[in-house]
Amino acid sequence: EQPIFTTRAHVFQIDPSTKKNWVPASKQAVTVSYFYDSTRNSYRIISVDGVK
């Protein structure tokens, strides 16, 4: 499956301890890909950090 769009972005996640604060997922921008899931009729945003 090929992404419909790929870019680099700063990614954040919700702090699991407070459930309120946003915490950076990495120190620098990471590759983010957008996919269309025709089965669910929705879009998915995938960011994979690390080395393959």
C-alpha positions in Angstrom: 0.0 0.0 0.0 1.4 3.4 -1.1 0.9 6.5 1.0 -1.1 9.3 -0.7 1.1 11.9 0.9 4.4 11.9 2.9 6.0 14.8 4.8 8.2 15.5 7.8 6.5 16.8 10.9 7.0 17.3 14.7 4.9 14.6 16.4 3.5 14.9 19.9 1.6 12.5 22.2 -0.5 12.9 25.3 1.4 12.5 28.5 0.1 9.2 29.9 0.5 10.3 33.6 -1.5 13.6 33.3 -3.7 12.8 30.3 -3.6 16.6 29.6 -0.1 17.7 28.6 1.4 17.2 25.1 4.9 15.7 25.0 7.2 15.6 22.0 7.5 12.1 20.6 11.0 12.9 19.2 13.6 15.7 19.3 13.3 16.4 15.6 10.9 16.1 12.7 10.0 12.6 11.7 8.5 11.2 8.5 4.7 11.1 8.5 2.7 9.3 5.9 -1.1 9.6 5.1 -3.0 6.6 3.8 -6.5 6.1 2.6 -8.3 3.0 4.0 -11.0 2.2 1.5 -12.4 -0.6 3.6 -13.1 1.7 6.5 -13.6 4.8 4.3 -11.2 6.8 6.4 -7.7 8.2 6.4 -4.8 6.9 8.5 -1.7 8.9 9.6 1.3 6.8 10.3 4.6 7.9 11.8 7.3 5.4 12.4 10.3 6.5 14.4 13.6 4.6 14.4 15.9 2.8 12.1 14.7 0.0 9.7 
